[in-house]
Amino acid sequence: MLKKKWFFSAFAIMIVFSVLVTACGGAVPTAPKETATKASTGEFRNFETVKGTVKIPVKPQRIVTDYYGGELLSIGANVVGVEPTAFDNPFLTEQLKGAQDVGEPINTEKTLALAPDLIVVMYDKNYEALSKIAPTLYIPYGTTTNIYETVKLFGDIVGEPEKAKEFIAAFDKKAAEGRKKLKGVIDENATFGLYELTDKGDIYMFGDNAGRGGQAVYNALKLKMPHKNSAKDQTLQLSIEVLPEYAADYMFLTTYDPEKKGEELKKLQASAVWKNLDAVKNNTLFYNDFDTFYRYDPIASMKQIDLIVDMLIERSKENRK
């Protein structure tokens, strides 16, 4: 991972960070109201957020974020700082070579040194301090519910609506290609479930907008959710006893196990409940890498389409032998 250190004189920093942030009530819309204005440091426009109206650059050039690295990169933004786990995202390795780890929560000193002209955060800790460095947008988790809304929102934030349209068109094309490849391979009535086991032994099930491949499986490939779940239930905690009620014909399991102990997975696999699941007996259970499928940003979601399709085709061939 390549990182660069940026050094600025006190005077230069004062000039770079001369920004105006005003506060008034409002909510984050998927298509924010905007008005272009002129400021001494360039062209700005108003952006409505839950923190009020914020004046942001019409075309921001240097962006620091916490958890929106993939969203910003999907529309070609220049991300100069991002939270540390973004560098574990296998789909963003190349795009983040020039970015720096700004910590979580975002460290104000590291952010100041990067001289951003826009900061975009999912969590509002240090919001006031960050707002003194550069215009700061607080976009709470769950503001958007699918790839389309997400890409349009961030395309608007950075003044690149055309790049947003291009990404959406590419996503739709990839999704259509994936559905075509699966036609005749997967029973159209088959159900697909996304599950996760934690290092504490807890089991969770996920919907279409909580990572683990949900956007690819449900929204792009349009595969069916298990009947006991719905798009409204993005995260469900399950006991091992009720797992069969939420089981699917095809099951994808990620394991959150940061210390790589593997103990809870062994316990689960040894249980009678697990062994009796149809997906286990029919060899339609998939153990998915956590870092690869935890991600739900637009870039990851598009890449996951191919991964899921290839996985299903290969397993179908294997099961026919």
C-alpha positions as CSV (number, residue, x, y, z in Angstrom):
1,M,0.0,0.0,0.0
2,L,1.5,3.3,-1.1
3,K,1.0,6.3,1.1
4,K,2.1,9.9,0.7
5,K,2.6,12.5,3.4
6,W,1.5,16.0,2.6
7,F,3.1,19.0,4.3
8,F,1.7,22.5,4.2
9,S,2.7,25.8,5.9
10,A,0.3,27.2,8.5
11,F,-0.6,30.0,6.1
12,A,-1.4,27.7,3.3
13,I,-3.6,25.5,5.5
14,M,-5.5,28.6,6.6
15,I,-6.2,29.5,3.0
16,V,-7.2,26.0,2.0
17,F,-9.6,25.5,4.9
18,S,-11.4,28.9,4.7
19,V,-14.9,27.4,4.3
20,L,-18.4,28.4,5.3
21,V,-20.7,26.0,7.1
22,T,-24.2,27.1,8.1
23,A,-26.7,25.2,10.2
24,C,-30.4,24.8,9.8
25,G,-33.0,22.0,10.0
26,G,-33.5,19.5,7.2
27,A,-33.3,15.9,6.2
28,V,-31.0,14.0,3.8
29,P,-32.9,13.5,0.5
30,T,-31.9,11.1,-2.3
31,A,-31.9,14.1,-4.7
32,P,-30.7,17.1,-2.6
33,K,-31.7,20.6,-3.4
34,E,-28.8,22.7,-4.6
35,T,-27.9,26.2,-5.6
36,A,-24.5,27.3,-7.0
37,T,-22.8,30.2,-5.4
38,K,-19.5,31.9,-5.7
39,A,-16.9,32.1,-2.9
40,S,-13.4,33.4,-2.7
41,T,-12.0,29.9,-2.8
42,G,-14.1,28.8,-5.8
43,E,-17.6,27.8,-6.7
44,F,-19.9,26.4,-4.0
45,R,-23.5,25.2,-3.7
46,N,-25.8,24.4,-0.9
47,F,-26.4,20.8,0.2
48,E,-29.1,19.9,2.6
49,T,-28.3,17.4,5.3
50,V,-29.7,16.3,8.7
51,K,-27.1,18.7,10.2
52,G,-28.5,21.6,8.1
53,T,-27.4,23.4,5.0
54,V,-23.7,22.9,4.1
55,K,-21.9,24.8,1.4
56,I,-19.8,22.3,-0.6
57,P,-17.5,22.7,-3.6
58,V,-19.4,22.2,-6.9
59,K,-16.4,20.0,-8.0
60,P,-14.5,18.8,-4.9
61,Q,-11.0,17.7,-5.7
62,R,-9.7,16.2,-2.4
63,I,-12.1,14.1,-0.3
64,V,-11.7,12.5,3.1
65,T,-14.3,10.0,4.3
66,D,-14.8,7.3,6.9
67,Y,-16.9,4.5,5.4
68,Y,-17.8,5.9,2.0
69,G,-14.6,5.2,0.1
70,G,-16.2,2.7,-2.3
71,E,-19.2,4.9,-2.9
72,L,-17.0,7.9,-3.8
73,L,-14.6,5.9,-5.9
74,S,-17.5,4.4,-7.9
75,I,-18.1,7.8,-9.5
76,G,-14.4,8.7,-9.9
77,A,-13.9,10.9,-6.9
78,N,-10.4,11.6,-5.6
79,V,-10.4,10.0,-2.1
80,V,-7.2,11.1,-0.2
81,G,-8.1,9.8,3.2
82,V,-10.3,6.9,4.4
83,E,-10.9,4.8,7.5
84,P,-8.5,1.8,8.1
85,T,-10.7,-1.2,7.1
86,A,-11.2,0.2,3.6
87,F,-7.8,-1.0,2.8
88,D,-9.0,-4.6,3.5
89,N,-11.5,-4.2,0.7
90,P,-10.1,-6.4,-2.1
91,F,-12.0,-4.5,-4.7
92,L,-10.5,-1.1,-3.8
93,T,-6.8,-2.0,-3.5
94,E,-5.7,-0.2,-6.6
95,Q,-7.9,2.9,-6.2
96,L,-6.7,3.5,-2.6
97,K,-2.9,3.2,-3.3
98,G,-2.6,7.0,-3.0
99,A,-4.9,7.4,0.0
100,Q,-4.0,7.6,3.7
101,D,-5.5,6.0,6.7
102,V,-7.2,8.7,8.7
103,G,-8.4,6.5,11.6
104,E,-11.8,5.6,13.0
105,P,-13.2,7.9,14.2
106,I,-11.5,10.2,11.8
107,N,-8.4,11.8,13.3
108,T,-8.6,15.6,12.8
109,E,-4.8,16.1,12.7
110,K,-4.4,13.6,9.9
111,T,-7.3,15.1,8.1
112,L,-5.9,18.6,8.4
113,A,-2.6,17.5,6.9
114,L,-4.4,16.1,3.8
115,A,-6.0,19.5,3.0
116,P,-9.4,18.2,1.9
117,D,-11.9,20.4,0.3
118,L,-14.8,18.1,1.3
119,I,-15.3,15.5,4.1
120,V,-18.1,12.9,3.9
121,V,-18.9,10.8,7.0
122,M,-21.3,8.0,7.9
123,Y,-20.8,8.7,11.6
124,D,-20.9,12.1,13.2
125,K,-18.3,11.8,15.9
126,N,-15.8,14.7,15.6
127,Y,-18.3,16.3,13.2
128,E,-17.9,19.8,14.6
129,A,-14.1,19.6,14.6
130,L,-14.1,18.2,11.0
131,S,-16.4,21.0,9.9
132,K,-13.8,23.5,10.9
133,I,-11.3,21.9,8.5
134,A,-13.5,21.6,5.4
135,P,-17.2,21.4,4.5
136,T,-18.4,18.2,6.1
137,L,-21.4,16.1,5.0
138,Y,-23.0,13.7,7.5
139,I,-24.8,11.0,5.5
140,P,-26.1,8.5,8.1
141,Y,-26.0,4.8,7.4
142,G,-29.2,3.7,5.7
143,T,-29.8,7.0,3.9
144,T,-30.0,5.0,0.6
145,T,-31.4,1.5,0.2
146,N,-29.9,0.3,-3.1
147,I,-27.1,0.7,-5.5
148,Y,-29.1,3.1,-7.7
149,E,-29.9,5.6,-5.0
150,T,-26.4,5.3,-3.6
151,V,-24.6,6.0,-6.9
152,K,-26.9,8.9,-7.8
153,L,-26.5,10.5,-4.3
154,F,-22.7,10.4,-4.4
155,G,-22.6,11.4,-8.1
156,D,-24.5,14.5,-7.0
157,I,-22.3,15.1,-4.0
158,V,-19.1,15.3,-6.2
159,G,-20.8,17.0,-9.2
160,E,-20.5,14.0,-11.5
161,P,-24.1,12.9,-12.4
162,E,-22.9,11.6,-15.8
163,K,-20.4,9.3,-14.1
164,A,-23.2,8.0,-11.9
165,K,-25.3,7.2,-14.9
166,E,-22.3,5.4,-16.5
167,F,-21.8,3.3,-13.4
168,I,-25.5,2.4,-13.2
169,A,-25.6,1.4,-16.8
170,A,-22.5,-0.8,-16.3
171,F,-24.1,-2.4,-13.2
172,D,-27.3,-3.1,-15.1
173,K,-25.4,-4.7,-18.0
174,K,-23.3,-6.9,-15.6
175,A,-26.5,-8.0,-13.8
176,A,-28.3,-8.9,-17.0
177,E,-25.3,-10.9,-18.2
178,G,-25.3,-12.7,-14.9
179,R,-29.0,-13.6,-15.0
180,K,-28.6,-14.9,-18.5
181,K,-25.7,-17.2,-17.5
182,L,-27.8,-18.6,-14.6
183,K,-30.8,-19.3,-16.8
184,G,-31.3,-23.1,-16.9
185,V,-28.6,-23.6,-14.2
186,I,-30.7,-22.6,-11.2
187,D,-34.3,-23.5,-10.5
188,E,-36.3,-20.3,-10.8
189,N,-38.2,-21.2,-7.6
190,A,-35.0,-21.9,-5.6
191,T,-34.4,-19.6,-2.5
192,F,-31.1,-18.0,-1.5
193,G,-30.0,-17.0,2.0
194,L,-27.2,-14.9,3.3
195,Y,-25.9,-15.9,6.8
196,E,-23.0,-15.0,9.1
197,L,-21.5,-16.7,12.1
198,T,-19.6,-14.5,14.6
199,D,-16.6,-15.4,16.8
200,K,-19.1,-15.4,19.7
201,G,-21.2,-18.1,18.1
202,D,-24.1,-15.8,17.1
203,I,-25.8,-16.4,13.8
204,Y,-27.3,-13.6,11.6
205,M,-29.2,-13.5,8.4
206,F,-29.2,-10.5,6.0
207,G,-31.4,-8.8,3.4
208,D,-30.5,-7.0,0.2
209,N,-28.8,-4.0,1.6
210,A,-26.6,-5.2,4.4
211,G,-23.6,-6.5,2.6
212,R,-22.6,-10.2,2.4
213,G,-23.5,-10.1,-1.3
214,G,-27.1,-8.9,-0.9
215,Q,-27.1,-6.4,-3.7
216,A,-25.7,-8.9,-6.1
217,V,-27.8,-11.9,-5.1
218,Y,-31.2,-10.2,-4.7
219,N,-31.2,-6.9,-6.6
220,A,-28.9,-7.7,-9.5
221,L,-29.4,-11.4,-10.1
222,K,-33.0,-11.2,-8.7
223,L,-32.7,-14.5,-6.8
224,K,-35.4,-15.3,-4.3
225,M,-35.1,-14.7,-0.5
226,P,-36.1,-17.4,1.9
227,H,-39.8,-17.2,2.6
228,K,-39.4,-16.3,6.2
229,N,-37.3,-13.2,5.4
230,S,-38.1,-10.0,3.6
231,A,-36.3,-7.0,2.2
232,K,-37.4,-5.1,5.3
233,D,-35.5,-7.4,7.6
234,Q,-31.9,-6.4,6.7
235,T,-30.4,-8.0,9.8
236,L,-32.0,-10.9,11.8
237,Q,-30.3,-12.7,14.6
238,L,-31.2,-16.4,14.7
239,S,-30.8,-19.1,17.2
240,I,-29.5,-22.5,16.1
241,E,-32.9,-23.9,16.9
242,V,-34.8,-21.7,14.5
243,L,-32.2,-21.7,11.7
244,P,-34.0,-24.5,9.8
245,E,-37.1,-22.2,9.5
246,Y,-35.0,-19.5,7.8
247,A,-32.8,-21.9,5.8
248,A,-32.7,-21.6,2.0
249,D,-32.1,-24.0,-0.9
250,Y,-28.8,-22.2,-1.4
251,M,-27.0,-20.8,1.6
252,F,-24.0,-18.4,1.7
253,L,-22.1,-18.2,5.0
254,T,-19.5,-15.7,6.0
255,T,-17.7,-16.0,9.3
256,Y,-16.6,-13.0,11.3
257,D,-13.5,-14.4,13.1
258,P,-10.8,-11.7,13.2
259,E,-8.4,-13.9,15.2
260,K,-8.9,-16.8,12.7
261,K,-9.6,-19.3,15.5
262,G,-12.2,-21.3,13.6
263,E,-13.7,-22.7,16.8
264,E,-17.3,-21.5,16.4
265,L,-17.4,-22.7,12.8
266,K,-16.3,-26.2,13.9
267,K,-19.0,-26.2,16.5
268,L,-21.7,-25.2,14.0
269,Q,-20.6,-27.8,11.5
270,A,-20.7,-30.5,14.1
271,S,-24.2,-29.7,15.2
272,A,-27.1,-32.0,14.2
273,V,-29.2,-29.0,13.1
274,W,-26.5,-27.9,10.6
275,K,-25.9,-31.3,9.3
276,N,-29.6,-31.8,8.5
277,L,-30.0,-28.6,6.5
278,D,-31.0,-29.3,2.9
279,A,-28.2,-27.0,1.6
280,V,-25.6,-29.0,3.5
281,K,-27.0,-32.4,2.3
282,N,-27.4,-31.1,-1.3
283,N,-24.0,-29.5,-1.5
284,T,-25.5,-26.0,-2.1
285,L,-23.9,-24.4,0.9
286,F,-21.1,-21.9,0.2
287,Y,-18.5,-20.6,2.7
288,N,-17.7,-17.1,1.6
289,D,-14.6,-15.0,2.5
290,F,-15.6,-12.3,5.0
291,D,-13.7,-9.4,3.6
292,T,-14.8,-10.2,0.0
293,F,-18.5,-10.4,0.8
294,Y,-18.9,-8.1,3.8
295,R,-18.6,-5.2,1.5
296,Y,-21.7,-3.5,0.1
297,D,-20.3,-0.5,-1.8
298,P,-21.2,-0.1,-5.5
299,I,-17.8,-1.4,-6.7
300,A,-17.8,-4.4,-4.5
301,S,-21.5,-5.2,-5.3
302,M,-20.8,-5.2,-9.0
303,K,-17.7,-7.5,-8.6
304,Q,-19.7,-9.8,-6.4
305,I,-22.2,-10.5,-9.3
306,D,-19.5,-12.4,-11.2
307,L,-18.3,-14.2,-8.1
308,I,-21.8,-15.4,-7.2
309,V,-22.6,-16.5,-10.8
310,D,-19.3,-18.4,-11.2
311,M,-19.8,-20.0,-7.8
312,L,-23.2,-21.3,-8.7
313,I,-22.3,-22.5,-12.2
314,E,-19.2,-24.4,-10.9
315,R,-21.3,-26.0,-8.0
316,S,-24.0,-27.0,-10.5
317,K,-21.4,-28.8,-12.6
318,E,-19.9,-30.5,-9.6
319,N,-23.3,-31.7,-8.4
320,R,-24.2,-33.2,-11.8
321,K,-21.1,-35.4,-11.7
